Amino acid sequence: MITLYTFASPNGQKASILLEELGLTYKVHKVDLVAGEGRQPDYLAVSPIGKIPAVVEELPGGKRRRLFGSGAILLHYAERTGRLLPEDEDERAEALSWLMLGISDLGPSGLSKFRFAVMAPEKIPYAIDYFKGELQRIHAAMEERLGGSDYLAGGAYSIADIACFPFVAVAAKAEGNVLDRYPNLKRWHAAVAERPAVKRGMAVPE
């Protein structure tokens, strides 16, 4: 049995989309980050710095395996199932590169812009403009890549697309016409959003 520890956020949605795409059976434990559940000892034993998503697998013999962080979860299950990661070496290299961009650049820049522009009690124009510029740079890079391929890894949908989609989706929802500047990115966003597993994964947790 797989237990997914998650919250209604783009990082959590990456893991639920993946599990839905792979058709794996899992149960959901909503981590109430607002109430401080992420800082409780029981959850820190699963995710050492209290972030989501995380997964615990119940294995034969009473053994338990944990995975914490969306990147580790995406890569682990793609490799274990042999799906959502291209076999072609060139496309695999692209998939891994865009996967890491989603984890280390797109996600942190999107979250940082939200924190400084919306959550911070004092608005710091330098920080807001900096992370806005970072997002524009990332969106422009994705736009160029998607001008020559259907998906980020190439011709096939992969964990690279899963890693990036929720943050593009939240930007499109928050800013309305932001994708109008990036027609290739807008086309990709619409195509990924229509996948049944993506729709289910984006709704987790209810």
C-alpha positions, -999 to +999 in steps of 0.1 A: +000+000+000+011+035-008+002+064+014+005+099-001+010+127+023+000+159+005-017+193+006-037+212-020-007+229-036+013+225-069+040+204-052+015+180-039-004+178-072+028+166-090+027+134-069-010+128-072-009+133-110+019+108-112+001+081-092-030+087-112-011+084-145+005+052-134-028+037-121-012+029-088-034+022-058-028+047-030-045+063-001-043+100+008-033+116+041-039+153+039-012+172+058-028+203+073+001+227+069-019+256+080-026+239+114+011+230+117+008+193+111+040+194+090+060+203+121+047+174+142+072+146+151+051+119+134+053+137+101+089+148+105+097+111+106+083+108+071+095+142+057+125+155+077+118+192+070+080+189+071+073+196+035+049+179+011+046+157-008+059+125+008+051+088+003+053+058+026+052+023+011+042-007+032+064-035+020+064-073+026+077-083+060+065-052+077+091-030+061+083+006+054+100+028+028+097+066+027+102+091-001+100+128+004+100+156-022+082+156-055+114+150-075+123+118-057+087+105-059+084+113-097+118+097-105+113+066-082+080+056-097+089+063-133+120+041-129+102+014-110+073+011-135+094+018-166+069+045-177+068+083-182+106+084-188+118+080-224+141+050-233+158+071-260+190+086-244+186+120-259+149+123-249+157+109-215+184+136-210+158+163-220+132+147-196+156+148-167+167+183-175+132+197-176+122+176-146+150+193-126+140+227-140+105+221-127+118+211-093+146+236-087+136+266-108+100+268-118+085+257-085+107+278-062+104+309-083+066+306-084+063+301-047+088+329-039+069+354-061+036+344-044+052+348-009+066+383-016+037+396-037+008+382-017+017+368+017+045+391+029+033+418+054+057+442+037+059+443-001+095+444-013+094+455-050+130+442-056+120+407-046+087+407-064+103+420-096+132+395-093+110+364-091+086+378-117+116+381-140+127+345-132+093+332-140+093+350-173+127+336-181+115+301-174+083+305-193+103+318-223+126+288-222+096+264-221+080+283-249+111+278-271+113+241-263+077+235-270+079+253-303+098+222-316+082+194-296+048+183-283+061+178-248+092+188-228+111+156-233+102+154-270+073+135-286+061+117-255+045+129-223+068+123-193+075+132-156+091+164-169+056+176-180+041+165-146+068+184-127+061+216-145+023+215-152+009+224-118+029+256-115+021+267-150-016+259-142-016+280-111+001+309-129-026+307-156-053+307-131-039+336-110-030+359-139-056+350-165-039+360-198-003+352-188-001+323-213-013+345-242+023+357-245+035+321-249+014+303-276+034+270-275+032+269-237-005+277-238-011+248-263+009+224-241-010+236-209-043+229-226-033+195-238-019+183-204-049+198-186-073+176-206-056+143-195-081+124-173-053+115-148-042+151-146-078+162-138-080+135-110-046+144-097-052+181-095-083+174-073-062+156-046-067+161-017-104+169-019 
